[in-house]
Amino acid sequence: MSSSGPHKLDLDGSQQKLSGEDGEAHADEISLSSMKPILSGDEGQDGAEVINAEPDEISSSAVEGPEEPLDRFMSACQRGDLATVEEVVNSGQVDINYDLDKAEHVTGLHWASINNRLGVVDFLVSRGADVNIKAGNLQAPPLHWAARYGYVYIVHYLLEHGANPQLTDDQGFNLLHLSVNSSNIMLVLYVLFFVVDRGILEVDGQDPYGRTPLLWAAYQGDSLTVDSLLKFGSYTKVADHGGFTPLHWGTLKGQPHVLIYLLQNGGDVFQKTNDGKDCFIIAQEMNTMYSLVAALQHCGFDENGYPIRKLFREPLHAKIITFFIPWVFLGVVFASFSHVHFLFALSIMILFGFAIGKLLNKYILPCYAVVGVSSASLLRSPLYAGLFTASIIWPAFVWISRVIPRTIEDQYSANVLMMIIIVAVPYLLVVLMRSDPGRIPMEMDIQVVRETIKDLLAIGRFDSKNFCIETWVRKPLRSRFSGLSNSLVARFDHYCPWVYNDIGLRNHKTFLTCILLVEILMLLFIYLCTEYFDELEDILKHTKDGDKPTCTILKNEDLCLGFTYDPFAFLMFAWVIFHSIWVGLLVIVQLFQVFQGITNHEFSKIMKESRKNGADPVSFNEFFGTAPEELLISNGLRDNTNPVRSSEVSLNQTVASSRSQLKKSRTCFGICCALTGVDQWLMVIKETFGISHSASGTKKSLTVSSPTNYGWKTNWKDFWLTSDTTAPVWRRILFPPTTSRALLGGQEVDYYKLFSLPPRGN
């Protein structure tokens, strides 16, 4: 399995050109051809190495005719055939201190390192193989061979057994340069924590052309590596011998996230190269102007690179304005449709909506404080929370000013219940918007991070699925990183734009309680409005003719009365009916998921996984995992019949096919379905009635087999009861968790340290 990330440096002899000093310096001048990956003598007709072979594709046919002991030894090192390696070495047929092959001058340790054969590497090193021996055209040690392909486990082992991280090859690359070139963020982080942070290598160490690791990462468009290097203090204004800074190289590549990180950390778009080019000139020449302008605007600059003048100095003020805009908009729109002609009111709504959109996008959203690469968008703003709140406040106004006076005598109980809920709901909404969903703090103690990495390496789990590259902590099961708060959220459920917050461990119960009350509130309002419309019949007694109004579309007499004599209340009545439908569906979805013991996020992943019929489960290394095969087998993570455990896939989707990486762009209808939860409701219907299919084509229930489903009674208790058994039952039901501890499978667990699930009963 390839270990390199999606932006791997081209090693096949057709490298891209790097414009630098004296015009253009080609990447093949910094030759990477000393590496003969996978198989010796594997060359094309033009002399360029063939690197597309995978380790599992190696067969004994690679060496024709009777094999010499050294040939057998080299082939076994490449394949990871430990038995053959032990046989040849123990019998004295090969001396591992003099095992350079005559054709390529490469040792067995080099071949085992570049093929990720940890067992063979361990055996050779234990028998005294020199971990710092240089070989190949570039005279590179085994450490460099492993680093080129991002094999972090081999790098870790070699460093633990005396490999010198300060060595450079003949092209001047050190361990950090090669780790960056691999585009494996896990190796980059390992080197940063274990080598750079200890002062062994400099984070801005330059190669013979003056290029720093940050410069190489920017050129490769590797935003994860760029972000990590910047966190370790890499300087954005260091220029190579051609005067190119990381921002120049990032502009040349045109990866927006890279440009954003560099600009946020002091990158200067006006700094010129030796030939007088700034980032704007390079962007025009390389046709990357769109990416550069987008990055500038994201970071608060205009298209010319100058700071945008903000309407609000404080982001909080901009968010408050955003929140209250829907209150004004709904009031104006409903008043217009109530008092003026329909076409004129429609024109007012369109013009007013267009003006608000312009105001938000041009003047208010740029005032938001943007952290990281997550852009400030309307979906990630308090706009929808304001709309949802306004859809409660305006009906409350109608209820207080119109409905209560005419229905309080006949519907006293309903009005009292309405009053209680109408006080509780806004309070819960404010609590939700300000609540902590269960954010796991970022680990700032470097020594603790090192211990975490070592522990994960020991069990074959050092990948981005188990280690959070943003917060430097081991990822608990059921957690997810949130771009809204830039934090890891325990038992993540979903991001809800209607409350402008993530829903997770510590506010999920409050969220479900709130939407239940909102649905009851809306149904009460609908009921009381129909009673109010019925009372409007008394108005007929004061008319001249006393005839009842007639409505072409509305056949119901009470609704016709409401539409005729109180159009504002009627429109609010219709608006609440609309909201009650999707809120009701959302309640059904949430209750179903609680019943099944899964979160919204897990349910979505299970449904997506079920649609991947016949997908190749290891065609795309999504999580930068490079654990050697023997380590995975020894830790029970892989066997000969089931490469990946189903429970791991269902929880965190260990692997994904390359086909799944091609995300379809959402239509407007799709976005509306996602906002209102209709898409989730449809999936619930399919699952409930057995319409959904698993990846194998069967109609077996997908949620029943979820590893977090402990039976509906246990699931129900896990959700509604806090883990504090000393508290009264009423308190355990009414109050949400205040710590990281909660129930799972009937047992108390720490969701910040949840690395294995409680066992399920039969």
C-alpha positions in Angstrom: 0.0 0.0 0.0 1.4 3.3 -1.0 2.2 5.6 1.9 2.5 8.9 0.2 -0.2 11.4 0.4 -2.2 12.9 -2.5 0.6 15.4 -3.4 3.5 13.0 -3.7 6.6 14.4 -5.4 7.1 13.0 -8.8 10.0 10.5 -8.8 9.7 8.9 -12.2 12.1 11.0 -14.1 9.4 13.4 -15.4 9.7 16.0 -12.6 8.0 19.3 -12.8 10.2 22.4 -13.3 11.2 24.6 -10.5 11.9 28.1 -11.6 14.8 29.4 -9.4 18.1 31.0 -9.7 19.4 31.8 -13.2 16.1 31.2 -14.9 14.9 27.6 -14.4 16.4 24.9 -12.3 14.9 21.5 -13.1 13.9 19.1 -10.3 15.9 16.4 -12.0 19.0 18.5 -11.2 18.2 17.5 -7.6 18.1 13.9 -8.7 15.9 11.5 -6.8 16.9 8.6 -9.0 19.1 6.8 -6.4 16.0 5.1 -5.1 15.3 1.8 -6.7 12.0 1.0 -4.9 10.6 -2.4 -4.5 12.7 -4.4 -7.0 16.3 -4.3 -8.1 17.0 -3.9 -11.7 13.5 -2.6 -12.3 14.1 0.0 -15.0 12.3 1.2 -18.1 13.9 1.4 -21.5 14.7 5.1 -21.0 16.5 4.4 -17.8 13.9 5.9 -15.5 12.9 3.8 -12.5 9.6 2.0 -12.5 8.0 2.8 -9.1 4.5 1.7 -9.6 5.0 -1.8 -8.3 3.5 -2.6 -4.9 5.2 -4.8 -2.3 2.5 -7.4 -2.6 3.1 -7.7 -6.3 6.6 -9.1 -5.9 7.0 -12.6 -7.1 9.9 -15.1 -7.4 9.9 -14.5 -11.1 11.8 -11.2 -10.5 15.0 -13.2 -10.5 15.4 -15.6 -13.4 17.5 -18.8 -13.3 19.4 -20.2 -10.3 19.7 -17.7 -7.6 22.9 -16.9 -5.9 22.7 -16.6 -2.1 23.1 -12.8 -2.3 20.3 -12.6 -4.9 18.0 -14.8 -2.7 18.9 -12.6 0.3 18.1 -9.4 -1.6 14.8 -10.7 -3.0 13.8 -12.0 0.4 14.5 -8.5 1.9 12.3 -6.9 -0.7 9.4 -9.4 -0.2 9.7 -9.5 3.6 10.5 -13.2 3.5 12.0 -13.3 7.0 12.4 -17.1 7.0 14.7 -17.0 3.9 16.6 -14.0 5.3 17.3 -15.9 8.6 18.2 -19.0 6.7 20.7 -17.3 4.4 22.3 -15.2 7.2 22.4 -18.0 9.9 24.0 -20.4 7.5 26.7 -17.9 6.8 25.9 -17.6 3.1 25.6 -13.8 3.4 27.5 -11.6 5.7 25.2 -8.7 6.5 28.2 -6.4 7.0 29.3 -7.0 3.4 26.0 -7.5 1.6 26.2 -4.8 -1.1 25.0 -6.2 -4.3 27.4 -5.8 -7.2 24.9 -4.3 -9.7 23.4 -1.6 -7.6 25.5 -1.2 -4.5 22.5 -1.5 -2.2 22.3 -3.4 1.1 19.6 -5.7 2.3 18.7 -3.2 5.0 18.1 -0.6 2.3 15.7 -2.9 0.5 13.9 -3.9 3.6 13.5 -0.3 4.6 12.1 0.9 1.3 9.6 -2.0 1.2 8.4 -1.4 4.8 9.6 -4.8 6.0 9.8 -4.2 9.7 10.5 -7.8 10.7 13.4 -8.1 8.3 14.8 -4.7 9.4 14.6 -5.8 13.0 16.4 -9.0 12.3 19.2 -7.4 10.3 19.7 -4.6 12.9 19.8 -7.1 15.7 22.5 -9.0 13.8 24.6 -5.9 13.6 23.7 -4.4 10.3 25.0 -0.8 10.0 22.0 1.5 10.2 23.9 4.5 8.9 25.6 2.8 5.9 25.2 4.8 2.7 24.4 3.2 -0.6 22.9 3.9 -4.0 23.7 6.7 -6.5 23.0 9.4 -3.9 24.8 7.6 -1.0 21.7 7.7 1.2 21.3 5.7 4.4 18.4 3.3 5.0 16.7 6.0 7.0 16.4 8.1 3.9 15.1 5.3 1.8 12.2 4.7 4.3 11.5 8.4 4.7 11.0 8.9 0.9 8.0 6.7 1.0 6.7 7.9 4.4 7.3 4.7 6.2 7.2 6.1 9.7 7.4 2.7 11.5 10.7 2.0 9.8 12.0 5.5 10.5 11.1 5.2 14.1 12.8 1.8 14.5 16.0 3.0 12.8 16.2 6.1 14.9 15.6 4.0 18.1 18.5 1.8 17.0 21.1 4.4 16.4 20.3 5.9 12.9 21.7 9.4 12.6 19.0 11.9 11.6 21.6 14.6 10.7 23.0 12.7 7.7 22.4 14.1 4.3 22.6 12.4 0.9 24.6 13.6 -2.1 21.8 16.0 -3.1 21.9 17.7 0.3 18.6 16.4 1.6 18.2 15.5 5.3 15.5 13.5 7.0 13.0 16.4 7.3 13.4 17.3 3.6 12.6 13.7 2.6 9.8 13.3 5.1 8.2 16.4 3.6 8.7 15.1 0.1 6.8 11.9 1.0 3.7 14.0 1.8 2.9 11.6 4.6 1.8 14.0 7.4 2.3 11.3 10.0 6.0 11.0 9.2 6.4 14.7 9.1 4.8 15.0 12.6 7.0 12.2 13.9 10.1 14.0 12.7 9.0 17.3 14.1 8.2 15.9 17.5 11.1 13.5 17.9 13.9 15.2 15.9 13.2 18.9 15.2 11.7 19.7 18.6 14.8 18.2 20.3 17.1 20.5 18.4 18.7 17.8 16.3 17.5 19.3 13.0 16.4 22.8 12.2 12.8 23.3 11.0 14.1 25.7 8.4 17.2 23.7 7.4 18.0 24.5 3.7 19.2 22.2 1.0 22.0 23.2 -1.4 19.5 25.4 -3.4 18.4 27.2 -0.2 15.0 25.5 -0.1 13.5 24.8 3.3 11.0 22.0 4.1 8.3 24.6 4.2 9.2 25.7 0.7 9.0 22.1 -0.6 5.7 21.5 1.2 4.3 24.7 -0.4 5.5 23.7 -3.8 3.9 20.2 -3.4 0.6 21.8 -2.3 0.7 19.8 0.9 -1.5 22.0 3.2 -1.3 19.5 6.2 2.5 19.6 6.2 2.6 23.4 5.7 0.3 23.8 8.7 2.4 21.5 10.9 5.7 23.1 9.9 4.3 26.6 10.7 3.2 25.3 14.2 6.8 24.4 14.8 8.0 27.9 14.0 8.9 27.6 10.3 9.5 31.1 8.9 7.4 32.1 5.8 9.9 34.7 4.5 13.0 32.5 4.0 13.9 32.7 0.4 15.9 30.2 -1.7 18.8 31.1 -3.9 16.4 32.3 -6.6 14.6 34.6 -4.1 11.5 32.4 -4.0 9.7 32.2 -0.6 7.3 29.5 0.4 4.5 31.9 -0.7 6.0 32.2 -4.2 6.1 28.4 -4.5 2.6 28.1 -3.1 1.3 30.6 -5.6 3.0 28.6 -8.4 1.2 25.5 -7.3 -2.1 27.3 -6.6 -3.3 25.2 -3.6 -5.7 27.6 -1.8 -5.2 26.1 1.7 -1.5 26.3 1.5 -1.7 30.0 0.5 -4.1 30.7 3.4 -1.8 29.1 6.0 1.2 31.1 4.6 -0.7 34.4 4.5 -2.1 33.8 8.1 1.5 33.4 9.3 3.1 36.4 7.8 3.6 35.6 4.1 4.3 38.7 2.0 2.6 38.8 -1.4 4.7 41.8 -2.4 8.1 40.2 -1.7 10.0 39.9 -4.9 12.2 37.1 -6.3 15.7 37.8 -7.7 14.2 38.4 -11.1 11.7 41.0 -9.7 8.5 38.8 -9.6 6.0 39.0 -6.8 3.1 36.6 -6.2 0.7 38.5 -8.5 3.0 38.2 -11.4 3.6 34.5 -10.7 -0.1 33.9 -10.4 -0.8 35.5 -13.7 2.0 33.4 -15.4 0.8 30.1 -13.8 -2.9 30.9 -14.1 -3.4 30.6 -10.4 -4.8 34.1 -9.8 -8.2 32.8 -8.7 -6.6 30.7 -5.9 -4.4 33.6 -4.8 -7.3 36.1 -4.7 -9.5 33.6 -2.8 -6.8 33.1 -0.2 -6.3 36.8 0.2 -10.0 37.4 0.7 -10.2 34.6 3.2 -7.4 36.2 5.2 -8.9 39.7 5.2 -7.2 41.2 2.2 -8.6 42.6 -1.1 -7.6 41.4 -4.5 -4.6 43.8 -4.6 -3.2 42.4 -1.3 -4.3 45.3 1.0 -6.3 44.9 4.2 -10.0 45.1 3.8 -11.6 47.9 5.8 -14.0 46.2 8.2 -17.4 47.6 9.1 -17.1 46.1 12.6 -13.9 45.9 14.6 -15.3 43.2 16.9 -16.4 39.9 15.2 -19.0 39.5 17.9 -20.8 42.6 16.8 -20.9 41.3 13.2 -22.3 38.0 14.5 -25.0 39.8 16.5 -26.1 41.8 13.5 -26.2 38.5 11.4 -28.3 36.9 14.1 -31.0 39.6 14.2 -31.2 40.3 10.5 -33.8 37.4 9.9 -36.0 38.9 12.7 -36.3 42.1 10.7 -36.6 40.2 7.4 -39.4 38.0 8.5 -41.3 40.9 10.0 -41.0 43.0 6.9 -41.9 40.2 4.5 -45.0 39.0 6.4 -46.2 42.6 7.0 -45.8 43.3 3.2 -47.8 40.2 2.2 -50.5 41.1 4.8 -51.1 44.7 3.8 -50.1 45.3 0.1 -50.7 43.5 -3.2 -49.1 40.1 -3.6 -46.9 41.2 -6.6 -45.7 44.3 -4.8 -45.0 42.3 -1.6 -43.1 39.7 -3.7 -41.0 42.5 -5.2 -40.2 43.9 -1.7 -39.2 40.4 -0.5 -36.9 39.8 -3.5 -35.2 43.2 -3.3 -34.9 43.1 0.5 -33.5 39.6 0.3 -31.0 40.6 -2.4 -29.9 43.7 -0.3 -29.4 41.6 2.8 -27.4 39.0 0.9 -25.1 41.8 -0.4 -24.8 43.3 3.0 -23.9 40.0 4.6 -21.4 38.8 2.0 -19.6 42.1 1.3 -19.6 43.9 4.7 -20.5 41.6 7.6 -19.0 38.1 6.9 -15.5 39.7 6.2 -15.6 41.0 9.8 -15.7 37.5 11.2 -12.5 36.2 12.8 -11.4 33.3 10.6 -9.2 30.6 12.1 -7.6 28.0 9.8 -8.9 27.2 6.4 -12.6 27.0 7.2 -14.2 30.0 5.4 -16.8 32.3 6.8 -20.0 31.3 5.0 -23.7 31.9 5.7 -24.0 28.2 6.7 -21.3 28.7 9.3 -22.8 32.0 10.6 -25.6 32.7 13.1 -27.9 33.5 10.2 -29.9 30.2 10.4 -29.9 30.3 14.2 -31.5 33.8 13.9 -34.0 32.6 11.3 -35.0 29.7 13.6 -35.3 31.9 16.6 -37.3 34.5 14.6 -39.6 31.7 13.6 -40.4 31.2 17.3 -40.4 34.9 18.4 -42.8 36.2 15.7 -45.4 33.4 16.3 -45.1 34.2 20.0 -45.9 37.9 19.2 -49.0 36.8 17.2 -50.0 34.5 20.1 -49.6 37.2 22.7 -51.2 40.0 20.7 -54.0 38.2 19.0 -54.6 34.6 20.0 -54.6 34.8 23.8 -57.3 37.5 24.1 -59.8 35.4 22.1 -58.9 31.9 23.2 -57.9 32.2 26.9 -61.3 31.3 28.2 -62.0 28.3 26.1 -58.4 27.0 25.8 -57.0 27.9 29.2 -54.8 24.8 29.6 -53.4 25.0 26.1 -52.4 28.6 26.6 -50.8 28.0 29.9 -48.7 25.1 28.4 -47.9 27.4 25.5 -46.7 30.0 27.9 -44.4 27.6 29.7 -42.8 26.2 26.6 -42.4 29.6 24.9 -40.3 30.6 27.9 -38.3 27.4 28.0 -37.5 27.2 24.3 -35.6 30.5 23.8 -33.7 29.7 27.0 -32.6 26.3 25.7 -31.7 27.8 22.3 -29.4 30.3 24.0 -27.9 27.5 26.2 -27.3 25.5 23.0 -25.6 28.3 21.1 -23.3 29.0 24.1 -22.7 25.3 25.1 -19.6 23.2 25.0 -20.4 20.2 22.8 -17.6 18.2 24.4 -14.4 19.8 23.1 -11.3 17.8 23.8 -8.4 20.2 24.8 -5.4 20.4 22.5 -2.3 18.7 24.0 0.4 21.3 24.7 2.8 19.1 26.6 5.3 17.9 23.9 6.5 15.0 26.1 2.9 13.8 26.4 2.5 14.0 22.7 5.6 11.9 22.2 4.4 9.2 24.5 1.1 9.1 22.7 2.8 8.7 19.4 5.0 5.9 20.8 2.0 4.1 22.1 0.2 4.3 18.8 3.3 3.1 16.9 3.6 0.1 19.2 0.1 -1.1 18.3 0.2 -0.1 14.6 -2.3 2.7 14.9 -0.3 5.8 14.2 -2.4 7.3 11.5 -4.8 10.2 11.1 -7.7 8.0 12.1 -6.3 7.5 15.6 -4.1 10.6 16.0 -5.6 14.1 15.6 -3.1 16.0 13.5 -4.7 19.3 14.5 -4.9 18.9 18.3 -2.1 16.3 18.8 -4.1 13.9 20.9 -5.1 10.3 20.4 -8.6 10.4 18.8 -11.2 8.7 21.0 -13.8 6.5 19.3 -16.9 8.4 18.1 -15.0 11.8 18.1 -14.6 14.1 15.1 -12.6 17.3 14.4 -14.9 20.3 14.0 -13.8 23.1 11.6 -16.3 25.5 13.3 -14.5 25.5 16.7 -11.2 24.0 15.5 -11.4 21.4 18.1 -11.9 17.6 18.5 -15.5 17.0 19.7 -16.3 13.9 21.8 -19.2 11.7 20.6 -19.8 14.1 17.7 -23.3 14.0 16.4 -23.5 16.8 13.8 -23.1 20.5 13.2 -26.4 22.3 13.5 -26.7 25.7 11.7 -30.0 26.2 13.5 -28.2 26.6 16.8 -24.9 27.7 15.4 -23.0 25.0 17.2 -21.8 21.5 17.1 -23.8 18.8 18.8 -21.8 16.3 20.8 -21.5 14.6 24.1 -22.3 17.4 26.4 -25.2 19.1 24.6 -26.9 16.4 22.7 -29.5 15.7 25.3 -30.2 19.5 25.5 -30.6 19.6 21.7 -33.0 16.7 21.5 -35.1 18.2 24.5 -35.1 21.5 22.7 -36.4 20.3 19.4 -39.0 18.1 21.1 -40.3 21.2 22.9 -40.2 23.3 19.7 -42.3 20.7 17.9 -44.8 20.7 20.8 -44.8 24.5 20.7 -45.5 24.6 17.0 -48.3 22.1 17.3 -49.9 24.1 20.1 -49.6 27.3 18.1 -51.3 25.6 15.1 -54.1 24.4 17.3 -54.7 27.7 19.0 -54.6 29.6 15.7 -57.4 27.4 14.3 -59.4 28.2 17.5 -58.6 31.9 17.0 -59.7 31.8 13.4 -62.9 30.2 14.5 -63.5 33.1 16.9 -63.1 35.6 14.1 -66.5 34.6 12.9 -67.8 37.1 15.5 -66.4 39.9 13.3 -69.1 39.1 10.7 -71.7 40.5 13.0 -70.2 43.9 12.7 -70.1 43.9 8.9 -72.8 45.5 6.8 -74.1 42.5 5.1 -72.9 39.8 7.5 -72.0 37.4 4.7 -69.2 35.0 5.2 -66.1 35.5 3.0 -65.4 33.0 0.3 -61.9 31.7 -0.6 -61.1 30.0 -3.9 -58.3 27.8 -2.6 -59.0 27.6 1.1 -62.2 25.5 1.5 -62.0 25.4 5.2 -64.2 28.1 6.7 -62.0 28.9 9.7 -58.9 29.2 7.5 -60.7 31.4 5.1 -61.8 33.7 8.0 -58.2 33.9 9.2 -56.8 34.6 5.7 -59.5 37.3 5.2 -59.5 39.1 8.5 -56.0 38.6 9.9 -53.6 37.8 7.0 -50.5 38.4 9.2 -51.6 35.7 11.7 -52.6 33.4 8.9 -49.2 33.7 7.2 -47.5 33.1 10.5 -49.7 30.1 10.9 -48.7 28.7 7.5 -45.0 29.4 8.3 -45.2 27.5 11.5 -46.9 24.5 9.7 -43.9 24.4 7.3 -41.4 24.4 10.2 -43.3 21.8 12.2 -43.0 19.3 9.3 -39.2 19.3 9.1 -38.7 19.7 12.8 -41.0 16.7 13.3 -38.9 14.7 10.9 -35.8 15.8 12.7 -37.2 14.6 16.0 -38.1 11.2 14.4 -34.5 10.9 13.1 -32.9 11.8 16.4 -35.1 9.4 18.4 -34.4 6.6 15.9 -30.7 7.1 16.2 -30.9 7.2 20.0 -32.9 4.0 19.9 -30.2 2.4 17.7 -27.3 3.7 19.9 -25.6 5.6 17.1 -24.9 9.3 16.4 -26.0 11.2 13.3 -22.4 11.2 12.0 -22.1 7.4 12.5 -25.4 6.8 10.8 -24.5 8.8 7.8 -21.2 6.9 7.5 -22.9 3.6 7.8 -25.4 4.5 5.0 -22.6 5.8 2.8 -20.6 2.6 3.3 -23.6 0.5 2.4 -23.7 2.1 -1.0 -20.1 1.2 -1.9 -20.9 -2.0 -3.5 -17.8 -3.8 -4.8 -15.5 -0.9 -3.8 -11.8 -1.8 -3.4 -11.3 -1.3 0.3 -7.6 -0.5 0.1 -7.3 1.5 -3.1 -6.8 4.8 -1.3 -4.8 5.5 1.8 -7.1 8.0 3.3 -5.5 8.0 6.8 -1.8 8.0 5.9 -1.4 4.5 7.5 1.9 2.8 6.9 1.9 0.1 9.6 3.8 -2.9 8.4 1.8 -6.0 7.7 3.4 -8.1 10.4 2.6 -5.4 13.0 -1.0 -5.2 12.0 -1.3 -9.0 12.2 0.4 -9.2 15.6 -2.0 -6.6 17.0 -5.1 -8.2 15.6 -5.8 -5.5 13.1 -5.5 -7.7 10.0 -5.7 -11.3 9.1 -5.6 -13.3 5.9 -9.3 -13.3 5.3 -10.4 -9.9 6.6 -7.9 -7.1 6.1 -9.9 -4.6 8.1 -12.1 -5.3 11.0 -15.7 -4.5 10.3 -16.2 -2.7 13.7 -13.4 -0.4 12.8 -14.9 0.4 9.5 -18.3 1.1 10.9 -17.0 3.4 13.5 -14.3 5.4 11.7 -14.1 4.1 8.2 -10.5 3.0 8.3 -10.3 2.9 4.5 -12.1 4.4 1.6 -12.0 3.7 -2.1 -10.7 6.2 -4.5 -14.1 6.4 -6.0 -15.5 7.6 -2.6 -13.1 10.6 -2.7 -14.9 12.1 -5.6 -17.6 14.1 -3.9 -20.6 15.2 -5.9 -21.4 18.9 -5.7 -24.7 19.5 -3.9 -27.7 21.0 -5.6 -29.8 23.6 -4.0 -32.4 21.0 -3.3 -29.8 18.8 -1.7 -28.6 21.6 0.5 -32.2 22.3 1.6 -32.7 18.6 2.4 -29.6 18.5 4.5 -30.5 21.7 6.4 -34.0 20.4 7.3 -32.9 16.8 7.9 -35.0 15.3 5.2 -32.1 13.3 3.8 -31.6 11.7 7.2 -35.3 10.9 7.4 -35.3 9.1 4.1 -32.3 7.0 5.2 -34.2 6.2 8.4 -37.2 5.0 6.4 -35.0 2.8 4.2 -33.3 1.3 7.2 -36.6 0.8 9.1 -38.4 -1.0 6.3 -35.3 -2.9 5.1 -34.9 -1.0 1.9 -31.3 -0.2 2.5 -28.7 -2.7 1.3 -25.3 -3.5 2.7 -22.2 -3.5 0.6 -22.6 -7.2 0.0 -26.0 -6.7 -1.5 -28.0 -8.1 1.4 -30.9 -6.5 3.1 -29.5 -7.0 6.6 -30.1 -4.1 9.0 -27.0 -2.0 9.1 -27.6 -0.2 12.4 -28.4 -3.3 14.4 -24.8 -4.6 13.7 -23.3 -1.3 14.8 -20.7 -1.9 17.6 -22.4 0.8 19.7 -25.8 -0.7 19.6 -26.3 -2.4 23.0 -30.1 -2.9 22.7 -32.7 -0.2 22.7 -33.3 -0.2 26.5 -29.6 0.2 27.2 -29.2 2.7 24.4 -32.1 4.7 25.9 -30.6 4.7 29.4 -27.1 5.6 28.0 -28.5 8.7 26.4 -31.0 10.1 28.9 -29.2 9.2 32.2 -25.9 10.8 33.3 -23.3 8.5 34.7 -23.5 9.9 38.2 -25.3 7.1 40.0 -25.3 9.0 43.3 -27.5 11.7 41.9 -31.3 11.5 42.0 -33.0 10.0 39.0 -34.8 13.2 38.1 -31.4 15.0 38.1 -29.8 12.4 35.9 -32.6 12.8 33.4 -32.9 16.5 33.3 -29.3 17.6 33.3 -26.7 16.9 30.6 -23.2 15.6 31.2 -20.9 18.2 32.7 -17.7 16.2 32.3 -16.3 13.8 29.8 -17.9 10.8 31.5 -21.1 9.2 30.3 -22.8 5.8 30.0 -22.1 3.4 27.1 -23.4 -0.1 27.2 -24.6 0.5 30.7 -21.1 1.3 31.9 -19.4 4.6 32.7 -16.8 5.5 30.2 -14.6 8.5 29.7 -15.4 9.8 26.2 -12.1 11.8 26.1 -10.2 8.5 26.5 -12.5 6.0 24.8 -10.2 3.8 22.8 -12.1 0.6 23.0 -15.8 -0.2 23.4 -17.4 -2.0 26.3 -18.3 -5.6 25.3 -21.8 -6.3 24.1 -23.9 -9.1 25.6 -25.3 -11.9 23.5 
